[in-house]
Amino acid sequence: MDPTIGIGIAYAGACIMAGLAVIGGSVGLGILGSGLVNGIARQPEQVGQLSRWFFIALAFVEGLAIIIIALAFVFPTMAQGAIEALSK
C-alpha cells in the first residue's frame, strides 16, 4: 500500500475527530445552559451558586473539547511516523 494513502486516511480521521469534538462540546454546553436556566427558574435565590457550578462544569466540558482537538492535530503526525516505518 502506498504510504500517502495511509497518511491521507490519518488526516481524514483527525478531521472527523476534531469535528466530533466540536459537536460534542457544543451539545454539552447547550445541555449545561439549559440546566442553568431550569435551575434558576425553579430557585431564583440560588443564582450565585448555580452560576458557580455552571462555570466549573463549563470549564471541564470546554477543556475536554480543546484537548481532543489538540490530539487531532497530533494524531496524523504520529500515524505518519508509524506508516513510514511500516512501509520500509
Secondary structure, DSSP 8 states (H G I E B T S, - for coil): --HHHHHHHHHHHHHHHHHHHHHHHHHHHHHHHHHHHHHHHH-GGGHHHHHHHHHHHHHHHHHHHHHHHHHHHHHHHHHHHHHHHHH-
